């Protein structure tokens, strides 16, 4: 899209519509493309989940996410994926 010399806003809107991304995420991908960095894989559609956990665990999670420069959601996605992979292997 950027090679076609269309504007950033138009390219972001098209990418958002074609790939099911939020407009914000589409802008991020286009910024990466402009810098000629390798593109990240397009994320799968997401759903919002709510969960409850003890306050101390939530604080540790938030501290780890901040220290890792990741979102809490990304830390949780990785943790759940690792857990599910280990459960599948075990049984």
N, C-alpha and C positions, 0 to 999 in steps of 0.2 A: 504494500500500500504506500509506504513511504517513497519507494522508487518511482511511483506514478506521479509524484510531486503534488499530491493533494494535501490539503491543510491538516494539521494535527487533529483539530476538533472533528473534522469529517472522517478521518482515518480511525480515530478512537470510537466514534459512533458506529462505523461500519464493522469494526472488529468486535465491538460489544454485541452487536446484533447477530453477527455470523457465528460467534463462538460462545454465546451465552454468558459472557463475562459482564461484570459490572463496568460502568463507564470508567470508574477510578482504576480498576485493574487493567482495562484496555490502555489507558494512558501510561500506566507503569510499563507494560510490555512494549509500547511504542518508544518510550524513553530508553529502554534497554536496547532496542533495535537501532535507535539513532546513535547510540554509543558503540554500536557494533559488538556488543557483548553477546555471549551465547544466550539464546532464549531459554527460559524455564519452560517446563512442560505446562500445557494449559490445564488448569485445575478442573476436576470434575465438579458438576453442580453440587452445592452444599445445602445442608439443612441445618437449622438451628436446634440445638438440644439444650435443655436446662438440667443441671444436676446440683445436688447438695453435697457438701463435704465439710468436714470440720474446719473451723477458722484457721487453725495452725497449719493444716495441710494446704489450704488455699493461699495462705501467706507464703509458704515455701514454694508453691507453684509459681506465684507471681514474681517472687524474687529470682527463681531460676530462669523464668522467661526473660526478665529484664537483663539478667547477667549474660544470657545467651543471645540477646538481641533478637529474640523471637517473640511472636505473639503468644499469649496464653493458649489460644486456639491451636496454633501450630504445635506447641509442646504437647497438648492433649491429643491431637491427631497422631503424632508420632508415638506417644505412649500407648494409646489404644491399639494402633497398628502393630506395635512390637508385642503387646500382650496377646492379641489375637493370633499372631504368627506363632507364638510359643505354645499357645493352647492347641492349635491345629497340629503342630509337630508332636506334641505329647499324646494326643489321643484321638 
